[in-house]
């Protein structure tokens, strides 16, 4: 009686938790990647780098004005 289930149904049922786990990991990684980019496609690291470069430039200009 236990073998009344077709083999493909038992295969799907046994692999379903693993497939759902992989799908959740892929979905969350895509969401994380999307949240770490700006609307123009730059990463937050690029934005911070641009901000630091601009702050250094303005500090250099300010220091030249004091001399």
DSSP file (Angstrom, degrees, kcal/mol; ACC not computed):
  #  RESIDUE AA STRUCTURE BP1 BP2  ACC     N-H-->O    O-->H-N    N-H-->O    O-->H-N    TCO  KAPPA ALPHA  PHI   PSI    X-CA   Y-CA   Z-CA
    1    1 A X    >         0   0    0      0, 0.0     3,-1.3     0, 0.0     4,-0.1   0.000 360.0 360.0 360.0 -30.4    0.0    0.0    0.0
    2    2 A X  G >   +     0   0    0      1,-0.3     3,-0.6     2,-0.1     0, 0.0   0.730 360.0  60.2 -71.2 -20.6    2.9    2.4    0.7
    3    3 A X  G 3  S+     0   0    0      1,-0.2    -1,-0.3     4,-0.0     4,-0.1   0.161  72.2 100.2 -94.0  19.5    4.0    2.1   -2.9
    4    4 A X  G <   +     0   0    0     -3,-1.3     2,-0.4     2,-0.1    -1,-0.2   0.669  61.8  90.5 -75.9 -15.9    0.8    3.5   -4.4
    5    5 A X  S <  S-     0   0    0     -3,-0.6     5,-0.0    -4,-0.1    -3,-0.0  -0.660  87.6-113.5 -82.9 131.6    2.4    6.9   -4.9
    6    6 A X     >  -     0   0    0     -2,-0.4     4,-1.8     1,-0.1     3,-0.4  -0.266  24.1-117.3 -61.3 152.8    4.1    7.4   -8.2
    7    7 A X  H  > S+     0   0    0      1,-0.2     4,-2.0     2,-0.2     5,-0.1   0.845 112.2  55.2 -63.0 -35.4    7.8    7.8   -8.1
    8    8 A X  H  > S+     0   0    0      2,-0.2     4,-2.2     1,-0.2    -1,-0.2   0.833 105.6  52.3 -70.8 -30.5    7.8   11.4   -9.5
    9    9 A X  H  > S+     0   0    0     -3,-0.4     4,-2.5     2,-0.2    -1,-0.2   0.924 111.1  46.0 -69.3 -44.2    5.4   12.6   -6.8
   10   10 A X  H  X S+     0   0    0     -4,-1.8     4,-2.1     2,-0.2    -2,-0.2   0.860 112.3  52.5 -67.1 -33.3    7.6   11.2   -4.0
   11   11 A X  H  X S+     0   0    0     -4,-2.0     4,-1.9     2,-0.2    -2,-0.2   0.924 111.2  46.0 -65.4 -45.2   10.6   12.7   -5.7
   12   12 A X  H  X S+     0   0    0     -4,-2.2     4,-1.5     1,-0.2    -2,-0.2   0.923 113.9  48.4 -63.1 -45.3    8.9   16.2   -5.9
   13   13 A X  H  X S+     0   0    0     -4,-2.5     4,-0.5     1,-0.2    -1,-0.2   0.875 112.8  47.8 -65.4 -37.7    7.8   16.0   -2.3
   14   14 A X  H  < S+     0   0    0     -4,-2.1     4,-0.3    -5,-0.2    -1,-0.2   0.842 118.8  39.0 -74.2 -31.7   11.2   14.9   -1.0
   15   15 A X  H  X S+     0   0    0     -4,-1.9     4,-2.4    -5,-0.2     5,-0.2   0.583  92.7  88.9 -92.6 -11.1   13.1   17.7   -2.9
   16   16 A X  H  X S+     0   0    0     -4,-1.5     4,-2.5     1,-0.2     5,-0.2   0.888  86.0  49.6 -58.6 -45.0   10.5   20.4   -2.4
   17   17 A X  H  X S+     0   0    0     -4,-0.5     4,-2.2     1,-0.2    -1,-0.2   0.919 113.0  47.9 -61.6 -41.2   12.0   21.8    0.9
   18   18 A X  H  > S+     0   0    0     -4,-0.3     4,-2.2     2,-0.2    -2,-0.2   0.913 112.8  47.9 -64.1 -43.3   15.5   21.9   -0.6
   19   19 A X  H  X S+     0   0    0     -4,-2.4     4,-2.3     1,-0.2    -2,-0.2   0.898 112.0  49.6 -65.1 -41.0   14.2   23.7   -3.7
   20   20 A X  H  X S+     0   0    0     -4,-2.5     4,-2.2    -5,-0.2    -1,-0.2   0.879 109.6  52.2 -66.1 -36.9   12.3   26.2   -1.7
   21   21 A X  H  X S+     0   0    0     -4,-2.2     4,-2.0    -5,-0.2    -2,-0.2   0.929 111.1  46.3 -64.0 -45.9   15.3   26.9    0.5
   22   22 A X  H  X S+     0   0    0     -4,-2.2     4,-2.5     1,-0.2    -2,-0.2   0.897 111.8  52.3 -63.3 -40.7   17.5   27.6   -2.5
   23   23 A X  H  X S+     0   0    0     -4,-2.3     4,-2.5     1,-0.2    -1,-0.2   0.894 108.8  50.1 -63.0 -40.3   14.8   29.8   -4.0
   24   24 A X  H  X S+     0   0    0     -4,-2.2     4,-2.4     2,-0.2    -1,-0.2   0.892 110.7  49.5 -66.4 -39.2   14.6   31.8   -0.7
   25   25 A X  H  X S+     0   0    0     -4,-2.0     4,-2.2     2,-0.2    -2,-0.2   0.932 112.7  47.0 -64.5 -45.6   18.4   32.3   -0.7
   26   26 A X  H  X S+     0   0    0     -4,-2.5     4,-2.0     2,-0.2    -2,-0.2   0.917 113.2  48.9 -62.3 -43.5   18.4   33.5   -4.3
   27   27 A X  H  X S+     0   0    0     -4,-2.5     4,-2.2     1,-0.2    -2,-0.2   0.927 112.6  47.0 -63.2 -45.4   15.5   35.8   -3.7
   28   28 A X  H  X S+     0   0    0     -4,-2.4     4,-2.4     1,-0.2    -1,-0.2   0.866 110.6  52.1 -68.5 -34.3   17.0   37.4   -0.6
   29   29 A X  H  X S+     0   0    0     -4,-2.2     4,-2.3     2,-0.2    -1,-0.2   0.889 110.4  48.5 -68.4 -36.6   20.4   37.8   -2.3
   30   30 A X  H  X S+     0   0    0     -4,-2.0     4,-2.2     2,-0.2    -2,-0.2   0.898 111.8  49.6 -67.3 -39.2   18.7   39.6   -5.2
   31   31 A X  H  X S+     0   0    0     -4,-2.2     4,-2.1     2,-0.2    -2,-0.2   0.907 111.8  48.6 -64.7 -41.3   16.8   41.8   -2.8
   32   32 A X  H  X S+     0   0    0     -4,-2.4     4,-1.3     2,-0.2    -2,-0.2   0.921 111.4  49.0 -64.9 -44.2   20.0   42.6   -0.9
   33   33 A X  H  < S+     0   0    0     -4,-2.3     3,-0.2     1,-0.2    -1,-0.2   0.889 111.8  50.1 -62.1 -38.9   21.9   43.5   -4.1
   34   34 A X  H >< S+     0   0    0     -4,-2.2     3,-1.0     1,-0.2    -1,-0.2   0.865 109.5  50.7 -67.7 -36.0   19.0   45.7   -5.2
   35   35 A X  H 3< S+     0   0    0     -4,-2.1    -1,-0.2     1,-0.2    -2,-0.2   0.713 104.2  59.1 -76.5 -18.7   18.9   47.5   -1.9
   36   36 A X  T 3< S+     0   0    0     -4,-1.3     8,-1.7    -3,-0.2     2,-0.3   0.210  96.7  74.8 -94.9  15.7   22.7   48.2   -2.0
   37   37 A X  B <  S-A   43   0A   0     -3,-1.0     6,-0.2     6,-0.2     2,-0.1  -0.925  77.3-124.4-123.7 153.4   22.5   50.1   -5.3
   38   38 A X    >   -     0   0    0      4,-3.1     3,-1.6    -2,-0.3    -2,-0.1  -0.296  37.1 -96.4 -85.5 176.6   21.3   53.6   -6.0
   39   39 A X  T 3  S+     0   0    0      1,-0.3    -1,-0.1     2,-0.1    -2,-0.0   0.755 124.5  54.9 -68.3 -22.8   18.6   54.5   -8.5
   40   40 A X  T 3  S-     0   0    0      2,-0.1    -1,-0.3     1,-0.0     0, 0.0   0.363 122.5-103.3 -92.4   7.3   21.2   55.3  -11.1
   41   41 A X  S <  S+     0   0    0     -3,-1.6     2,-0.2     1,-0.3    -2,-0.1   0.400  76.9 133.1  94.7  -2.7   22.9   51.9  -10.8
   42   42 A X        -     0   0    0      1,-0.1    -4,-3.1    -5,-0.1    -1,-0.3  -0.542  56.4-118.3 -80.9 148.6   25.9   52.8   -8.7
   43   43 A X  B  >  -A   37   0A   0     -6,-0.2     4,-1.7    -2,-0.2     3,-0.3  -0.427  23.7-113.4 -78.6 161.5   26.8   50.8   -5.7
   44   44 A X  H  > S+     0   0    0     -8,-1.7     4,-2.5     1,-0.2     5,-0.2   0.816 117.4  60.6 -65.6 -28.9   26.8   52.4   -2.3
   45   45 A X  H  > S+     0   0    0     -9,-0.3     4,-2.3     1,-0.2    -1,-0.2   0.894 104.6  48.8 -64.4 -39.0   30.6   51.9   -2.1
   46   46 A X  H  > S+     0   0    0     -3,-0.3     4,-2.5     2,-0.2    -2,-0.2   0.890 110.6  50.8 -65.9 -39.1   31.0   54.0   -5.2
   47   47 A X  H  X S+     0   0    0     -4,-1.7     4,-2.4     2,-0.2    -2,-0.2   0.927 111.7  46.6 -64.4 -44.7   28.8   56.7   -3.7
   48   48 A X  H  X S+     0   0    0     -4,-2.5     4,-2.6     2,-0.2    -2,-0.2   0.896 112.2  51.4 -64.7 -39.9   30.8   56.7   -0.5
   49   49 A X  H  X S+     0   0    0     -4,-2.3     4,-2.3     2,-0.2    -2,-0.2   0.915 110.8  47.8 -63.3 -43.3   34.0   56.9   -2.5
   50   50 A X  H  X S+     0   0    0     -4,-2.5     4,-2.3     2,-0.2    -2,-0.2   0.899 112.0  50.3 -63.4 -40.4   32.7   59.8   -4.5
   51   51 A X  H  X S+     0   0    0     -4,-2.4     4,-2.4     2,-0.2    -2,-0.2   0.913 111.2  47.8 -64.5 -43.1   31.6   61.6   -1.3
   52   52 A X  H  X S+     0   0    0     -4,-2.6     4,-2.3     2,-0.2    -2,-0.2   0.901 111.7  50.5 -65.1 -40.4   35.1   61.1    0.3
   53   53 A X  H  X S+     0   0    0     -4,-2.3     4,-2.1     2,-0.2    -2,-0.2   0.901 111.7  47.8 -63.2 -41.2   36.8   62.3   -2.9
   54   54 A X  H  X S+     0   0    0     -4,-2.3     4,-2.4     2,-0.2    -2,-0.2   0.889 110.8  50.8 -68.1 -39.5   34.6   65.4   -2.9
   55   55 A X  H  X S+     0   0    0     -4,-2.4     4,-2.3     2,-0.2    -2,-0.2   0.902 110.7  49.3 -64.3 -40.0   35.2   66.1    0.8
   56   56 A X  H  X S+     0   0    0     -4,-2.3     4,-2.4     2,-0.2    -2,-0.2   0.909 110.7  50.5 -64.6 -41.3   39.0   65.8    0.3
   57   57 A X  H  X S+     0   0    0     -4,-2.1     4,-2.1     1,-0.2    -2,-0.2   0.921 111.9  46.3 -63.5 -43.8   38.8   68.2   -2.7
   58   58 A X  H  X S+     0   0    0     -4,-2.4     4,-2.4     1,-0.2    -1,-0.2   0.875 112.0  51.4 -68.5 -35.6   36.8   70.8   -0.7
   59   59 A X  H  X S+     0   0    0     -4,-2.3     4,-2.5     2,-0.2    -1,-0.2   0.896 109.6  50.3 -66.0 -38.4   39.2   70.5    2.3
   60   60 A X  H  X S+     0   0    0     -4,-2.4     4,-1.9     2,-0.2    -2,-0.2   0.904 111.5  48.1 -64.5 -40.7   42.2   71.0    0.0
   61   61 A X  H  X S+     0   0    0     -4,-2.1     4,-1.6     2,-0.2    -2,-0.2   0.913 112.4  49.0 -65.2 -42.5   40.5   74.1   -1.5
   62   62 A X  H  X S+     0   0    0     -4,-2.4     4,-1.1     1,-0.2    -2,-0.2   0.899 110.5  50.4 -64.1 -41.5   39.7   75.4    1.9
   63   63 A X  H  X S+     0   0    0     -4,-2.5     4,-1.0     1,-0.2    -1,-0.2   0.854 107.9  53.4 -66.8 -34.6   43.3   74.8    3.1
   64   64 A X  H  < S+     0   0    0     -4,-1.9     3,-0.2     1,-0.2    -1,-0.2   0.856 106.2  54.1 -67.1 -33.6   44.7   76.7    0.1
   65   65 A X  H  < S+     0   0    0     -4,-1.6    -1,-0.2     1,-0.2    -2,-0.2   0.784 106.0  52.2 -70.8 -26.9   42.5   79.7    0.9
   66   66 A X  H  <        0   0    0     -4,-1.1    -1,-0.2     1,-0.2    -2,-0.2   0.731 360.0 360.0 -80.2 -23.5   43.9   79.8    4.5
   67   67 A X     <        0   0    0     -4,-1.0    -1,-0.2    -3,-0.2    -2,-0.1   0.487 360.0 360.0 -75.4 360.0   47.5   79.9    3.4
